[in-house]
Amino acid sequence: MQWIEEELERLRFESLYRQRSLREGLLDFCSNDYLAMKDHPEVIEESVKVLRNYGLGSGASALVSGYTKHHRDLEDKLSEFKLTPCCVLFGSGYLANLGTIPVLVGEDDLVLSDQLNHASIIDACRLSKSKVLVYRHGDYQHLEELLKTFRNYHRRCLIVTDTVFSMDGDIADIRTLKRYAEEFDCMLYLDEAHATGVLGPSGKGGLEEFGESWEDYIVVMGTLSKAIGSYGAFVCGSKVLCDYLVNKARSLIFSTSLPPAVCAGAKKAIEIIQRESWRVRKLKEKSELIYSRLSTIGLEVLFHHTPILPIMVYEEAKALDLRDRLLKQGILIQAIRYPTVPIGMARLRLTTTLRYTDDYLERLFKAFEKL
């Protein structure tokens, strides 16, 4: 089809063309495996043990025959970790948002969404058919103005935000959002994909970071694919919310459930995080070190004390050039461009993980000094 080739050519011309890169043989500096859980020996051992007993896949959706003790045990562990009464598993973070948000709000309802929320939140809000108002990123005065103007004209209201924003690494003000949710009778939806295992002294996430407790109007979504080092996602909240999602969330009802071995490995990873809380502290220290060294070199790095450290380049073509020059030195840091970030805000998205040794980091710093 000629029109497809023309569209691809336009993307190439505008430095927006994407292609996958094999990471083999490269030093990976853009992984979300923050706490180095994906290949932890205990995680691998537990996963392999269950793999031998249960096989590769679950065989069906959770409501047919794809719900095992390993799914239940992981849900119990997650609700304990997040300090909520209940938890439901989903196939991915995208599926969790797409399945949950549209059953919480509908045509007569209002959604207030942060300007820099993840694409899955944006798509889920559209799918809900609610009136969606976008407040300026982190501008809670703007959010308050929208609530005062529009809240009373709608049946239900949902405030939705990333806790840690995936492309900038900054943190939503959970305490302020919780106060607005209470004042204006709203549900508060926290996407904790990049906050779970990262924020709070023990990695429980945004509520722990701000010293706030869970309330039954708060919905906590998170992924297993970042700091937990596995795959899949979850939604934590009240028992009635979990029952509701099992009955209404289409991306849960009509999707094959996670493989039992994946659930077992994720549960083991959470146990290790609970046992070794030093990992959360060490991640912050390593992130601060990387920020300090890169800033000394002269790079413009955004840093909000999370493991996401965007190196600002701004120009799309320049970002691609820097990515390719780093690849020639054996270093993988992806160039992030539109539509993931606005035009003219291109960056190299560097992330911190505990797997970086001192030698590993020295190679990174020397590579940037050469550039």
C-alpha positions in Angstrom: 0.0 0.0 0.0 1.6 3.2 -1.3 0.1 5.5 1.4 1.9 3.5 4.2 5.3 3.9 2.5 4.6 7.6 2.1 3.7 7.9 5.8 6.9 6.0 6.8 8.9 8.3 4.5 7.4 11.3 6.3 8.4 9.9 9.6 12.0 9.4 8.4 12.2 12.9 7.1 11.0 14.4 10.4 13.4 12.2 12.4 10.4 10.4 14.0 10.9 7.0 12.4 11.2 4.1 14.9 12.8 0.7 14.8 13.6 -1.9 17.3 17.2 -2.4 18.5 18.6 -5.7 19.6 20.2 -5.2 23.0 22.6 -8.2 22.8 26.2 -7.1 23.2 25.2 -3.6 24.4 25.3 -2.0 27.9 21.6 -1.3 28.5 21.0 2.1 30.2 17.3 2.4 29.5 15.8 -0.7 31.3 13.0 -0.3 33.8 14.3 -3.2 35.9 15.1 -0.7 38.6 15.8 -3.1 41.5 17.5 -5.8 39.4 14.8 -8.3 40.1 14.3 -9.9 36.6 17.2 -12.2 36.9 17.6 -12.5 40.7 18.6 -16.1 41.4 15.7 -16.6 43.8 13.2 -15.2 41.3 14.5 -17.5 38.6 14.5 -20.5 40.8 10.9 -19.9 41.9 9.7 -19.3 38.3 11.4 -22.4 36.9 9.9 -24.6 39.7 6.4 -23.4 38.8 7.1 -23.5 35.1 7.9 -27.3 35.4 4.7 -28.0 37.3 2.3 -25.7 35.5 3.8 -25.3 32.0 4.4 -22.2 29.9 0.9 -20.6 29.8 -2.2 -20.4 32.0 -4.4 -21.9 29.2 -7.4 -19.6 29.7 -8.8 -16.4 31.1 -9.0 -16.0 34.8 -12.8 -16.5 34.7 -12.6 -19.8 32.7 -9.7 -21.9 34.1 -6.7 -19.6 34.1 -6.8 -18.7 37.8 -4.4 -20.7 39.9 -3.1 -20.5 43.5 -0.1 -18.6 42.1 -2.4 -15.9 40.8 -4.3 -15.7 44.1 -1.0 -15.7 46.1 0.4 -12.9 44.0 -2.8 -10.8 44.5 -2.7 -11.4 48.2 1.0 -10.4 48.3 0.4 -7.2 46.3 -2.6 -6.1 48.4 -0.4 -6.7 51.5 2.5 -4.7 49.9 0.2 -1.8 48.9 -1.7 -1.8 52.2 -5.1 -2.3 50.5 -7.8 -4.9 51.1 -7.8 -6.4 47.7 -6.0 -6.8 44.3 -6.8 -8.0 40.8 -4.2 -9.0 38.2 -4.2 -7.8 34.6 -2.1 -8.9 31.6 -0.2 -5.5 31.3 -0.3 -2.0 32.5 -2.0 -0.9 29.3 -4.7 -3.5 29.8 -5.2 -2.6 33.4 -5.8 1.1 32.6 -8.0 0.3 29.6 -10.1 -2.2 31.6 -10.5 -0.2 34.8 -11.0 3.5 34.0 -13.9 3.0 31.5 -15.9 1.0 34.2 -15.3 3.6 36.9 -16.7 6.5 34.8 -19.0 6.8 31.8 -21.0 9.2 29.7 -22.4 11.2 32.6 -19.1 11.5 34.4 -16.1 13.8 34.6 -12.4 12.8 34.4 -9.5 15.2 35.4 -6.3 14.0 33.8 -2.7 15.3 34.2 -1.3 16.7 30.9 1.6 14.2 31.0 -0.2 11.1 31.9 0.8 7.9 30.1 -0.7 7.0 26.7 -2.7 4.1 28.2 -4.5 6.5 30.6 -5.3 8.9 27.7 -6.7 6.0 25.6 -8.7 4.7 28.6 -10.2 8.1 29.3 -11.3 8.4 25.7 -12.8 4.9 25.8 -14.8 5.8 28.9 -16.8 8.4 26.9 -16.7 10.7 29.9 -16.1 14.4 29.7 -12.3 14.6 30.0 -10.6 17.8 31.1 -6.8 17.9 31.1 -5.1 20.0 33.8 -1.7 21.5 33.2 1.1 19.2 34.3 1.5 19.4 38.1 -0.6 22.6 38.2 -3.0 21.8 41.0 -4.4 25.3 41.2 -5.6 24.6 37.6 -7.1 21.3 38.7 -8.9 23.0 41.6 -10.3 25.6 39.2 -11.6 22.9 36.9 -13.2 21.0 39.8 -14.9 24.2 41.1 -16.3 24.9 37.6 -17.4 21.5 36.4 -17.6 19.0 39.2 -21.3 19.7 40.2 -22.5 19.1 36.7 -21.5 15.4 36.7 -22.5 12.3 38.4 -19.1 10.8 39.2 -15.7 12.3 39.0 -12.3 10.6 38.6 -8.9 12.4 39.1 -6.2 10.3 37.4 -2.5 10.7 37.4 0.8 8.9 37.0 2.6 8.9 40.4 6.0 9.0 38.8 5.9 10.4 35.2 7.6 8.0 32.9 9.4 10.5 30.6 10.4 13.2 33.1 10.7 11.3 36.3 8.9 13.8 38.5 6.4 12.9 41.2 2.7 13.9 41.5 1.7 15.6 44.7 -0.3 12.7 46.2 -1.2 14.6 49.4 -2.8 17.5 47.4 -4.6 15.2 45.0 -6.0 13.2 47.9 -7.3 16.4 49.6 -9.0 17.5 46.3 -10.5 14.1 45.9 -12.1 14.3 49.4 -13.2 17.9 49.1 -14.9 17.4 45.7 -16.2 13.8 46.2 -13.9 12.3 43.5 -12.3 8.9 43.0 -8.5 9.2 42.8 -6.7 6.9 40.4 -2.9 6.5 40.8 -0.9 4.8 38.1 2.1 3.5 40.1 3.9 1.8 37.2 7.2 3.7 37.9 6.5 4.3 41.7 6.1 0.7 42.9 9.4 -0.4 44.4 10.8 3.1 43.9 9.0 5.6 46.2 8.7 5.4 50.0 11.3 4.0 52.4 10.2 0.5 51.6 9.1 1.0 48.0 5.4 0.8 48.6 4.8 3.8 46.3 3.3 7.3 46.4 1.1 7.0 49.5 4.1 5.8 51.5 6.3 8.5 50.0 3.8 11.2 51.2 3.0 9.6 54.5 -0.6 9.1 53.5 -3.0 6.2 54.1 -5.1 4.4 51.5 -8.9 5.2 51.5 -11.6 3.4 49.7 -12.0 6.1 47.1 -8.4 5.5 46.0 -7.6 3.1 43.1 -4.0 2.0 42.9 -2.8 0.6 39.6 0.7 -0.7 39.1 2.8 -2.9 36.9 5.0 -6.0 37.5 7.3 -5.1 34.7 9.4 -2.3 36.2 10.9 -2.6 39.7 9.3 -6.0 40.3 11.2 -7.3 37.2 8.4 -9.5 35.8 5.4 -8.9 33.5 1.8 -8.0 34.0 -0.1 -5.5 36.1 -2.5 -5.1 39.0 -5.2 -2.9 40.4 -5.5 -2.6 44.2 -8.4 -1.2 46.2 -11.4 -2.2 48.1 -12.9 -5.6 48.0 -16.0 -4.3 46.3 -13.8 -2.7 43.6 -12.1 -6.0 42.9 -15.4 -7.8 42.6 -16.6 -5.1 40.3 -13.5 -5.4 38.0 -13.8 -9.2 37.8 -17.3 -8.7 36.6 -16.9 -5.6 34.4 -13.4 -5.0 33.2 -13.3 -6.4 29.6 -9.5 -6.5 29.3 -9.5 -8.9 32.3 -12.6 -10.9 31.3 -11.6 -11.5 27.7 -7.8 -12.0 28.0 -5.8 -15.1 28.9 -4.4 -14.7 32.4 -0.7 -14.3 33.2 1.4 -17.5 33.2 1.6 -19.0 36.7 5.4 -19.0 36.6 5.4 -15.3 35.9 3.1 -14.8 39.0 5.4 -16.9 41.2 8.5 -15.0 40.1 6.8 -11.7 40.8 5.7 -12.8 44.2 9.2 -13.8 45.1 10.5 -10.5 43.8 8.2 -8.6 46.1 9.3 -10.8 49.1 12.9 -9.9 48.3 12.0 -6.2 48.1 10.3 -6.4 51.5 13.2 -8.3 53.0 15.9 -6.1 51.5 14.6 -2.5 51.8 18.2 -1.3 51.3 17.6 -1.8 47.6 15.2 1.2 47.5 17.7 3.4 49.3 20.6 2.2 47.1 18.6 3.0 43.9 18.2 6.6 45.1 21.9 6.9 45.9 23.0 5.5 42.5 20.5 7.8 40.7 22.0 10.8 42.6 25.5 9.7 41.6 24.6 9.4 37.9 22.9 12.8 37.9 25.9 14.4 39.6 28.5 13.0 37.1 26.4 13.7 34.0 25.8 17.3 35.2 29.5 17.7 35.8 30.1 16.7 32.2 27.8 19.5 31.1 24.7 17.6 30.1 21.2 19.0 30.9 19.6 16.3 33.0 16.2 16.4 34.6 16.3 14.9 38.1 13.5 14.5 40.6 15.2 11.9 42.8 13.7 9.0 40.9 15.6 6.5 38.6 14.3 8.3 35.5 17.0 10.8 34.3 16.1 12.4 30.9 19.1 13.9 29.1 17.5 16.8 27.3 18.5 17.2 23.6 15.3 19.0 22.3 16.0 18.4 18.5 14.7 15.1 17.2 17.6 14.7 14.6 20.2 15.5 17.3 18.7 13.0 19.7 18.9 10.2 17.0 22.5 11.2 16.2 23.6 11.0 19.9 21.8 7.7 20.3 23.6 6.2 17.3 27.0 7.5 18.4 26.5 5.9 21.8 25.5 2.7 20.1 28.9 2.7 18.3 30.5 2.7 21.7 28.3 -0.2 22.8 25.9 1.8 24.9 22.1 1.6 24.5 20.1 4.7 25.5 16.9 5.2 23.5 16.0 8.6 21.9 12.5 9.6 23.0 10.6 11.8 20.5 7.2 12.8 19.5 4.5 11.6 20.1 5.9 10.2 23.4 7.0 13.8 24.2 6.1 17.0 22.5 7.8 18.2 19.3 11.0 20.0 20.2 11.4 18.1 23.6 13.4 15.1 22.4 15.7 13.4 24.9 17.8 10.4 25.7 15.9 8.6 28.5 18.5 7.2 30.8 17.3 5.0 33.8 19.1 3.8 36.9 19.1 0.2 37.9 21.0 -1.6 40.7 22.7 -3.8 38.1 25.1 -1.0 37.2 28.6 -1.8 38.5 31.2 0.9 39.0 33.0 -0.2 35.8 29.7 -0.2 33.9 29.1 3.4 35.0 32.6 4.6 34.1 32.1 3.4 30.6 28.9 5.5 30.4 30.6 8.6 31.7 33.6 8.2 29.4 31.3 7.7 26.4 29.5 11.0 27.1 32.8 12.8 27.7 33.9 11.7 24.2 30.7 13.2 22.8 
